Amino acid sequence: MKLTVDSHEAYAYTGGKPFNPALPCVVFIHGALNDHSVWTLLARWCAHHGHAVLAVDLPGHGRSAGAPLPSIEASGQWLHRLLDAAGVAKAALVGHSMGSLIALEAAERATALVMVGTAYPMKVSDALLATARERPEAAIEMVTAFSHSLASAKPSFPGPGAWLRGGSTALKRRIQARQPALNLFEHDFKLCDAYASAEAAAARVACPVTLILGAMDQMTSPRQTASLEAWLKPRVHRLPAGHEIMAEAPDATLAALRQALSAQG
């Protein structure tokens, strides 16, 4: 589905069903150097079980045009304008990693907030930022290794023979290559590292909140959620996975999401 936001074309995957703004809406927001495709399983389940789905590509990522946004706060406001363009007043917001911070920023219009693979502060080491700046291909390999606790996919998703690390690497390379004028990897990491508005954003949240965390996550450690848990009083699911939770623990992630949607306001 294509929408016009800020005079640019914005793409959102609708889960294999035509988008119907009259249905309860679920918006999925991807993380750094990713796109809508990381949400395929969850988006399709929601679309085929009574929800309208918008799995977005953020500006400058995937199929969405326009320059990458300059901050997490600006990304949250962009998400509001995307909802307006889609004719949606409120939606369940589901974000992974960088996308979880964007979902938090936009959550004043949320019926439910689901933060997947999240942490706050979401600091990035100086060494990794430097590698992303100077040798982005090496940084992609590093982050892929840090993000996975398993060597291969489980049979349930995305299917027999799938290679989680290879697929993740290929996606990051493709997203990076589509922005030749900008080092998008460094840009996205710097947004996460600079974000300091979570407490103010949390004060605006008036819906049920769920955290879905990977117990073996080396990118956003589940030990770094104390502030979010204090401010948001969320339901917390800790799953046997690394940072790429949706790929490594697909069934458990879907079960946690279904629980969150059943409790939405």
Contacts in CASP RR format, 6 or more apart in sequence:
PFRMAT RR
TARGET T0000
AUTHOR 0000-0000-0000
METHOD contacts of the structure
MODEL  1
MKLTVDSHEAYAYTGGKPFNPALPCVVFIHGALNDHSVWTLLARWCAHHG
HAVLAVDLPGHGRSAGAPLPSIEASGQWLHRLLDAAGVAKAALVGHSMGS
LIALEAAERATALVMVGTAYPMKVSDALLATARERPEAAIEMVTAFSHSL
ASAKPSFPGPGAWLRGGSTALKRRIQARQPALNLFEHDFKLCDAYASAEA
AAARVACPVTLILGAMDQMTSPRQTASLEAWLKPRVHRLPAGHEIMAEAP
DATLAALRQALSAQG
1 11 0 8 1.000
1 12 0 8 1.000
1 13 0 8 1.000
1 14 0 8 1.000
1 19 0 8 1.000
1 54 0 8 1.000
2 9 0 8 1.000
2 10 0 8 1.000
2 11 0 8 1.000
3 9 0 8 1.000
3 10 0 8 1.000
3 11 0 8 1.000
3 12 0 8 1.000
3 82 0 8 1.000
3 85 0 8 1.000
3 86 0 8 1.000
4 10 0 8 1.000
4 85 0 8 1.000
5 59 0 8 1.000
5 78 0 8 1.000
5 81 0 8 1.000
5 82 0 8 1.000
5 85 0 8 1.000
6 59 0 8 1.000
6 66 0 8 1.000
6 78 0 8 1.000
6 81 0 8 1.000
8 59 0 8 1.000
8 64 0 8 1.000
8 65 0 8 1.000
8 66 0 8 1.000
9 63 0 8 1.000
9 64 0 8 1.000
9 65 0 8 1.000
10 56 0 8 1.000
10 57 0 8 1.000
10 59 0 8 1.000
10 64 0 8 1.000
10 65 0 8 1.000
10 82 0 8 1.000
10 85 0 8 1.000
11 36 0 8 1.000
11 56 0 8 1.000
11 57 0 8 1.000
11 62 0 8 1.000
11 63 0 8 1.000
11 64 0 8 1.000
12 19 0 8 1.000
12 36 0 8 1.000
12 54 0 8 1.000
12 55 0 8 1.000
12 56 0 8 1.000
12 57 0 8 1.000
12 82 0 8 1.000
12 86 0 8 1.000
13 36 0 8 1.000
13 37 0 8 1.000
13 39 0 8 1.000
13 40 0 8 1.000
13 43 0 8 1.000
13 53 0 8 1.000
13 54 0 8 1.000
13 55 0 8 1.000
14 43 0 8 1.000
14 47 0 8 1.000
14 52 0 8 1.000
14 53 0 8 1.000
14 54 0 8 1.000
14 55 0 8 1.000
15 40 0 8 1.000
15 43 0 8 1.000
15 44 0 8 1.000
15 46 0 8 1.000
15 47 0 8 1.000
15 48 0 8 1.000
15 53 0 8 1.000
15 55 0 8 1.000
16 44 0 8 1.000
16 47 0 8 1.000
16 48 0 8 1.000
17 47 0 8 1.000
17 48 0 8 1.000
17 53 0 8 1.000
19 52 0 8 1.000
19 53 0 8 1.000
19 54 0 8 1.000
19 86 0 8 1.000
20 52 0 8 1.000
21 52 0 8 1.000
21 86 0 8 1.000
21 87 0 8 1.000
21 88 0 8 1.000
22 52 0 8 1.000
23 50 0 8 1.000
23 51 0 8 1.000
23 52 0 8 1.000
24 50 0 8 1.000
24 51 0 8 1.000
24 52 0 8 1.000
24 91 0 8 1.000
24 92 0 8 1.000
24 111 0 8 1.000
24 261 0 8 1.000
24 264 0 8 1.000
25 51 0 8 1.000
25 52 0 8 1.000
25 53 0 8 1.000
25 54 0 8 1.000
25 83 0 8 1.000
25 86 0 8 1.000
25 88 0 8 1.000
25 90 0 8 1.000
25 91 0 8 1.000
25 92 0 8 1.000
26 43 0 8 1.000
26 46 0 8 1.000
26 51 0 8 1.000
26 52 0 8 1.000
26 53 0 8 1.000
26 54 0 8 1.000
26 91 0 8 1.000
26 92 0 8 1.000
26 94 0 8 1.000
26 261 0 8 1.000
27 53 0 8 1.000
27 54 0 8 1.000
27 55 0 8 1.000
27 56 0 8 1.000
27 79 0 8 1.000
27 82 0 8 1.000
27 83 0 8 1.000
27 88 0 8 1.000
27 91 0 8 1.000
27 92 0 8 1.000
27 93 0 8 1.000
27 94 0 8 1.000
27 103 0 8 1.000
28 36 0 8 1.000
28 39 0 8 1.000
28 42 0 8 1.000
28 43 0 8 1.000
28 53 0 8 1.000
28 54 0 8 1.000
28 55 0 8 1.000
28 56 0 8 1.000
28 94 0 8 1.000
28 95 0 8 1.000
29 56 0 8 1.000
29 58 0 8 1.000
29 79 0 8 1.000
29 93 0 8 1.000
29 94 0 8 1.000
29 95 0 8 1.000
29 96 0 8 1.000
29 99 0 8 1.000
29 100 0 8 1.000
29 102 0 8 1.000
29 103 0 8 1.000
30 36 0 8 1.000
30 38 0 8 1.000
30 39 0 8 1.000
30 55 0 8 1.000
30 56 0 8 1.000
30 57 0 8 1.000
30 58 0 8 1.000
30 61 0 8 1.000
30 95 0 8 1.000
30 96 0 8 1.000
30 98 0 8 1.000
30 99 0 8 1.000
31 38 0 8 1.000
31 95 0 8 1.000
31 96 0 8 1.000
31 97 0 8 1.000
31 98 0 8 1.000
31 99 0 8 1.000
31 188 0 8 1.000
32 97 0 8 1.000
32 98 0 8 1.000
32 185 0 8 1.000
32 188 0 8 1.000
32 189 0 8 1.000
32 191 0 8 1.000
32 192 0 8 1.000
33 61 0 8 1.000
33 140 0 8 1.000
33 171 0 8 1.000
33 172 0 8 1.000
33 175 0 8 1.000
33 176 0 8 1.000
33 184 0 8 1.000
33 185 0 8 1.000
33 188 0 8 1.000
34 61 0 8 1.000
34 96 0 8 1.000
34 171 0 8 1.000
34 172 0 8 1.000
34 175 0 8 1.000
35 57 0 8 1.000
35 61 0 8 1.000
35 62 0 8 1.000
35 63 0 8 1.000
35 171 0 8 1.000
35 175 0 8 1.000
36 43 0 8 1.000
36 55 0 8 1.000
36 56 0 8 1.000
36 57 0 8 1.000
36 62 0 8 1.000
36 63 0 8 1.000
37 171 0 8 1.000
38 96 0 8 1.000
38 171 0 8 1.000
38 246 0 8 1.000
38 247 0 8 1.000
39 55 0 8 1.000
39 94 0 8 1.000
39 96 0 8 1.000
39 246 0 8 1.000
40 55 0 8 1.000
40 158 0 8 1.000
41 157 0 8 1.000
41 158 0 8 1.000
41 246 0 8 1.000
41 250 0 8 1.000
41 254 0 8 1.000
42 94 0 8 1.000
42 246 0 8 1.000
42 253 0 8 1.000
42 254 0 8 1.000
42 257 0 8 1.000
43 53 0 8 1.000
43 55 0 8 1.000
45 254 0 8 1.000
45 258 0 8 1.000
46 53 0 8 1.000
46 257 0 8 1.000
46 261 0 8 1.000
47 53 0 8 1.000
51 261 0 8 1.000
52 88 0 8 1.000
54 82 0 8 1.000
54 86 0 8 1.000
54 88 0 8 1.000
54 91 0 8 1.000
56 64 0 8 1.000
56 79 0 8 1.000
56 82 0 8 1.000
57 63 0 8 1.000
57 64 0 8 1.000
58 64 0 8 1.000
58 68 0 8 1.000
58 69 0 8 1.000
58 75 0 8 1.000
58 78 0 8 1.000
58 102 0 8 1.000
59 65 0 8 1.000
59 66 0 8 1.000
59 67 0 8 1.000
59 68 0 8 1.000
59 69 0 8 1.000
59 78 0 8 1.000
60 66 0 8 1.000
60 67 0 8 1.000
60 68 0 8 1.000
60 178 0 8 1.000
60 179 0 8 1.000
60 184 0 8 1.000
61 68 0 8 1.000
61 175 0 8 1.000
61 184 0 8 1.000
62 174 0 8 1.000
62 175 0 8 1.000
62 178 0 8 1.000
67 182 0 8 1.000
68 179 0 8 1.000
68 182 0 8 1.000
68 184 0 8 1.000
68 187 0 8 1.000
68 188 0 8 1.000
69 75 0 8 1.000
69 78 0 8 1.000
69 191 0 8 1.000
70 191 0 8 1.000
71 191 0 8 1.000
71 194 0 8 1.000
71 195 0 8 1.000
72 98 0 8 1.000
72 101 0 8 1.000
72 102 0 8 1.000
72 105 0 8 1.000
72 191 0 8 1.000
72 192 0 8 1.000
72 194 0 8 1.000
72 195 0 8 1.000
72 197 0 8 1.000
73 105 0 8 1.000
73 195 0 8 1.000
73 197 0 8 1.000
75 99 0 8 1.000
75 102 0 8 1.000
75 105 0 8 1.000
75 191 0 8 1.000
76 102 0 8 1.000
76 105 0 8 1.000
76 106 0 8 1.000
77 105 0 8 1.000
77 106 0 8 1.000
79 93 0 8 1.000
79 102 0 8 1.000
79 103 0 8 1.000
79 105 0 8 1.000
79 106 0 8 1.000
80 106 0 8 1.000
80 109 0 8 1.000
83 89 0 8 1.000
83 90 0 8 1.000
83 91 0 8 1.000
83 109 0 8 1.000
89 109 0 8 1.000
90 109 0 8 1.000
90 110 0 8 1.000
90 111 0 8 1.000
91 109 0 8 1.000
91 110 0 8 1.000
91 111 0 8 1.000
92 110 0 8 1.000
92 111 0 8 1.000
92 112 0 8 1.000
92 113 0 8 1.000
92 114 0 8 1.000
92 260 0 8 1.000
92 261 0 8 1.000
92 264 0 8 1.000
93 103 0 8 1.000
93 106 0 8 1.000
93 107 0 8 1.000
93 109 0 8 1.000
93 110 0 8 1.000
93 112 0 8 1.000
93 113 0 8 1.000
93 114 0 8 1.000
94 103 0 8 1.000
94 114 0 8 1.000
94 116 0 8 1.000
94 257 0 8 1.000
95 102 0 8 1.000
95 103 0 8 1.000
95 114 0 8 1.000
95 115 0 8 1.000
95 116 0 8 1.000
95 118 0 8 1.000
96 116 0 8 1.000
96 117 0 8 1.000
96 245 0 8 1.000
96 246 0 8 1.000
97 116 0 8 1.000
97 117 0 8 1.000
97 118 0 8 1.000
97 122 0 8 1.000
97 192 0 8 1.000
97 219 0 8 1.000
97 220 0 8 1.000
97 243 0 8 1.000
98 122 0 8 1.000
98 188 0 8 1.000
98 191 0 8 1.000
98 192 0 8 1.000
100 115 0 8 1.000
100 116 0 8 1.000
100 117 0 8 1.000
100 118 0 8 1.000
101 118 0 8 1.000
101 120 0 8 1.000
101 122 0 8 1.000
101 192 0 8 1.000
101 195 0 8 1.000
101 198 0 8 1.000
103 110 0 8 1.000
103 113 0 8 1.000
103 114 0 8 1.000
103 115 0 8 1.000
104 113 0 8 1.000
104 115 0 8 1.000
104 198 0 8 1.000
104 201 0 8 1.000
104 202 0 8 1.000
104 205 0 8 1.000
105 197 0 8 1.000
105 201 0 8 1.000
107 113 0 8 1.000
107 201 0 8 1.000
107 204 0 8 1.000
107 205 0 8 1.000
107 207 0 8 1.000
108 204 0 8 1.000
108 205 0 8 1.000
108 206 0 8 1.000
110 205 0 8 1.000
110 207 0 8 1.000
111 207 0 8 1.000
111 264 0 8 1.000
111 265 0 8 1.000
112 207 0 8 1.000
112 208 0 8 1.000
112 209 0 8 1.000
112 210 0 8 1.000
112 260 0 8 1.000
112 261 0 8 1.000
112 263 0 8 1.000
112 264 0 8 1.000
112 265 0 8 1.000
113 205 0 8 1.000
113 207 0 8 1.000
113 208 0 8 1.000
113 209 0 8 1.000
113 210 0 8 1.000
113 232 0 8 1.000
114 209 0 8 1.000
114 210 0 8 1.000
114 211 0 8 1.000
114 212 0 8 1.000
114 256 0 8 1.000
114 257 0 8 1.000
114 260 0 8 1.000
115 209 0 8 1.000
115 210 0 8 1.000
115 211 0 8 1.000
115 212 0 8 1.000
115 228 0 8 1.000
115 234 0 8 1.000
116 211 0 8 1.000
116 212 0 8 1.000
116 213 0 8 1.000
116 245 0 8 1.000
116 246 0 8 1.000
116 253 0 8 1.000
117 211 0 8 1.000
117 212 0 8 1.000
117 213 0 8 1.000
117 214 0 8 1.000
117 217 0 8 1.000
117 219 0 8 1.000
117 220 0 8 1.000
117 243 0 8 1.000
117 245 0 8 1.000
118 211 0 8 1.000
118 213 0 8 1.000
118 220 0 8 1.000
118 225 0 8 1.000
118 228 0 8 1.000
119 220 0 8 1.000
119 221 0 8 1.000
119 222 0 8 1.000
119 224 0 8 1.000
119 225 0 8 1.000
119 228 0 8 1.000
120 195 0 8 1.000
120 198 0 8 1.000
120 224 0 8 1.000
120 225 0 8 1.000
120 227 0 8 1.000
120 228 0 8 1.000
121 195 0 8 1.000
121 196 0 8 1.000
121 198 0 8 1.000
121 224 0 8 1.000
122 192 0 8 1.000
122 193 0 8 1.000
122 195 0 8 1.000
122 220 0 8 1.000
122 224 0 8 1.000
123 192 0 8 1.000
123 193 0 8 1.000
124 189 0 8 1.000
124 190 0 8 1.000
124 192 0 8 1.000
124 193 0 8 1.000
128 139 0 8 1.000
128 142 0 8 1.000
128 143 0 8 1.000
128 189 0 8 1.000
129 186 0 8 1.000
129 189 0 8 1.000
129 190 0 8 1.000
129 193 0 8 1.000
131 138 0 8 1.000
131 139 0 8 1.000
131 142 0 8 1.000
132 139 0 8 1.000
132 183 0 8 1.000
132 185 0 8 1.000
132 186 0 8 1.000
132 189 0 8 1.000
133 183 0 8 1.000
133 186 0 8 1.000
136 176 0 8 1.000
136 183 0 8 1.000
136 185 0 8 1.000
136 186 0 8 1.000
137 173 0 8 1.000
139 185 0 8 1.000
140 169 0 8 1.000
140 172 0 8 1.000
140 173 0 8 1.000
140 176 0 8 1.000
140 185 0 8 1.000
141 169 0 8 1.000
143 172 0 8 1.000
143 219 0 8 1.000
144 165 0 8 1.000
144 166 0 8 1.000
144 168 0 8 1.000
144 169 0 8 1.000
144 172 0 8 1.000
145 165 0 8 1.000
146 218 0 8 1.000
146 219 0 8 1.000
146 243 0 8 1.000
147 168 0 8 1.000
147 218 0 8 1.000
147 219 0 8 1.000
147 242 0 8 1.000
147 243 0 8 1.000
147 244 0 8 1.000
148 164 0 8 1.000
148 165 0 8 1.000
148 168 0 8 1.000
148 242 0 8 1.000
148 243 0 8 1.000
148 244 0 8 1.000
148 248 0 8 1.000
149 216 0 8 1.000
149 240 0 8 1.000
149 241 0 8 1.000
149 242 0 8 1.000
149 248 0 8 1.000
150 164 0 8 1.000
150 241 0 8 1.000
150 248 0 8 1.000
151 164 0 8 1.000
151 165 0 8 1.000
152 161 0 8 1.000
152 162 0 8 1.000
152 163 0 8 1.000
152 164 0 8 1.000
153 159 0 8 1.000
153 161 0 8 1.000
153 162 0 8 1.000
153 163 0 8 1.000
153 164 0 8 1.000
153 247 0 8 1.000
154 248 0 8 1.000
154 250 0 8 1.000
156 250 0 8 1.000
156 251 0 8 1.000
157 247 0 8 1.000
157 250 0 8 1.000
157 251 0 8 1.000
158 247 0 8 1.000
164 244 0 8 1.000
164 247 0 8 1.000
164 248 0 8 1.000
168 244 0 8 1.000
168 247 0 8 1.000
172 185 0 8 1.000
175 184 0 8 1.000
176 183 0 8 1.000
176 184 0 8 1.000
176 185 0 8 1.000
198 227 0 8 1.000
198 228 0 8 1.000
198 231 0 8 1.000
199 227 0 8 1.000
199 231 0 8 1.000
202 228 0 8 1.000
202 231 0 8 1.000
202 232 0 8 1.000
203 231 0 8 1.000
205 232 0 8 1.000
207 264 0 8 1.000
207 265 0 8 1.000
208 234 0 8 1.000
208 235 0 8 1.000
208 260 0 8 1.000
208 263 0 8 1.000
208 264 0 8 1.000
208 265 0 8 1.000
209 232 0 8 1.000
209 233 0 8 1.000
209 234 0 8 1.000
209 235 0 8 1.000
210 234 0 8 1.000
210 235 0 8 1.000
210 236 0 8 1.000
210 237 0 8 1.000
210 256 0 8 1.000
210 257 0 8 1.000
210 259 0 8 1.000
210 260 0 8 1.000
210 263 0 8 1.000
211 225 0 8 1.000
211 228 0 8 1.000
211 229 0 8 1.000
211 232 0 8 1.000
211 234 0 8 1.000
211 235 0 8 1.000
211 236 0 8 1.000
211 237 0 8 1.000
212 237 0 8 1.000
212 239 0 8 1.000
212 245 0 8 1.000
212 253 0 8 1.000
212 256 0 8 1.000
212 257 0 8 1.000
213 220 0 8 1.000
213 222 0 8 1.000
213 225 0 8 1.000
213 236 0 8 1.000
213 237 0 8 1.000
213 238 0 8 1.000
213 239 0 8 1.000
213 245 0 8 1.000
214 222 0 8 1.000
214 238 0 8 1.000
214 239 0 8 1.000
214 240 0 8 1.000
214 241 0 8 1.000
214 242 0 8 1.000
214 243 0 8 1.000
214 245 0 8 1.000
214 249 0 8 1.000
215 222 0 8 1.000
215 238 0 8 1.000
215 239 0 8 1.000
215 240 0 8 1.000
215 241 0 8 1.000
215 242 0 8 1.000
216 240 0 8 1.000
216 241 0 8 1.000
216 242 0 8 1.000
217 241 0 8 1.000
217 242 0 8 1.000
217 243 0 8 1.000
217 245 0 8 1.000
218 242 0 8 1.000
218 243 0 8 1.000
219 242 0 8 1.000
219 243 0 8 1.000
220 243 0 8 1.000
222 238 0 8 1.000
225 236 0 8 1.000
228 234 0 8 1.000
229 236 0 8 1.000
235 259 0 8 1.000
235 260 0 8 1.000
235 263 0 8 1.000
237 252 0 8 1.000
237 256 0 8 1.000
239 245 0 8 1.000
239 249 0 8 1.000
239 252 0 8 1.000
239 253 0 8 1.000
239 256 0 8 1.000
240 249 0 8 1.000
240 252 0 8 1.000
241 248 0 8 1.000
241 249 0 8 1.000
241 252 0 8 1.000
241 253 0 8 1.000
242 248 0 8 1.000
245 253 0 8 1.000
246 253 0 8 1.000
END
